[in-house]
């Protein structure tokens, strides 16, 4: 037993302590939750949302930067922050399965929590019950395999007809499709370049709209009809 432990502690092991330290503060958790929608936000907005001073926010953001969880883009006198990449968003969504939900204080927070469970952005693709409904429709139609790991020839043709340039997406370094764990639904939703492109297309057509200031998504009245007729998505009931 000792021999196997020593072997595991060699060069192939991972040191999780740095990431653990970066996540071990409620303020930094607030920042990451806000950036999980793929947005880029100024440090001042992040500080206000967490209820901390600008100097305190700067210290916390420096920790997240050092850990490689966020990126920083200076614009004039302001600094704007975003998640480092889609891989970080996916890892945080996966960790959501292990984390207890933040305490809900008051009616407004309760409503916000239900809204996020219904429909939200996970970085740049759809999550929650709406994201699962999309994945279910695409696999049920035979456009994507049941494991959400590959497009079918039918799927390539159907997505192209709906304004998704699959050929162009295939020339990027990002996987076309991949399963992304959904921490509220406890099953994967569609991630990857195709998941992002579909979310972008639905937003451009104003079939879905982002709620101001957060990750939440609303389906418009036009979208309710179009998602069923064009994408064969059964719109989940908003409980």
Secondary structure, DSSP 8 states (H G I E B T S, - for coil): -HHHHHHHTSTT----HHHHHHH-SHHHHHHHHHHTTS--EEHHHHHHHHT--HHHHHHHHHHHHHTTSEEEEEETTEEEEEES-HHHHHHHHHHTTTS------SHHHHHHHHHHHHSEEETTEEEHHHHHHHHHHHHHTTSB-TTS--B-HHHHHHHHHTT--HHHHHTSSS-S-EEEEETTTTEEEEEHHHHHHHHHHHHHTTSEEE-TTSSBEEE-HHHHHHHHHTS--------
